[in-house]
């Protein structure tokens, strides 16, 4: 694991700054809203990149929705800043990324403790589109003598901690994360920044033979299941090469709510489909867009929400046609069998032989 530490905690952090020029407006749906070019790539590797997100100029709603597509080890991977993107959901307004694990390990060669990973797990700012999901993430701490802190000094002022202890491996159980070897702590809403560190006096220097490292990370709770091997091996850290899934809640945050957005005073209302609804963000100010009931697709594009009912009607028509012709073929085969049987029973075969 490489040790990295970013000191950019004020203004625009280095890995979230975007020095690229604002996208040039090709033509407009409405004042302030640009049409994404048809040449815009909508996939990076195996990950779909739906509008309002985009790769390159003229491809996203705003700079905050820009995604970078990088080639690593011969594979294309999407990134938001330093965080690899696993999935983008328009319906739920979430971005699933890989977050970096912080580790505090005992080095037997130097007989000293050493930090690995990142202190500043995620650095955003108030104007950012993204908030750390308070519903889907938990601050997860792993170890048998671990005390880790998570804080949001620059935002909500939140400070929390996670504690994990155990006397030996026999205390632990797979799937259990309630304090013995593993703990998970909820975070508040409206967090756009966090950093984490360990209390240096609480470490693994006395138990390194069966627990060399402690780990701390904000991660998606639903995908995590504690395994006792995380205590005495590097398995937890190695699963995603020092990273684990984390959920970001995104929204259009230039206004406080849908009531203000729908007034469209700035001409930037993002729910462009006529069959779309505005949905207030549940994690700080802002809104997202969804297709109305009976429609599906992309509500951020004109005519982006297509009627599901019409689609189902078309499918039903096709099914009915198949059934009709299937029944007709079956009835024709039955009629032919009846004719052949009648022909046989009334001497048809004998007459046929005499005519040869």
Secondary structure, 3 states (H helix, E strand, C coil): CCECCCCCCCCCCHHHCCCCCCCCCCCEEECCEECCCCCCCCEECCEECCCCCECCCCCCCCHHHECEEEEECCEEEEEECCEEEEEEECCCCEEEEEEECEEEEEECCCCEEEEEECCCCEECCCCCCEEECCCCEEEEEECCEEEEEEECCCCCCCEEEEEEECCCHHHCCCCCCCCECEEEECCCCCCCEEEEEECCCCCCCCCCCCCCEEEEEEEECCCCCCCCHHHHCCHHHHCCCCEEEEEEEECECCCCCHHHHCCCCCCCCCCCCCCEEEEECCCCCCEEEEECCCEEECCCCCCCEEEHHHHHHHHHHHHHHHHHHHHHHHHHHHHHHHHHHHHHHCCHHHHHHHCC
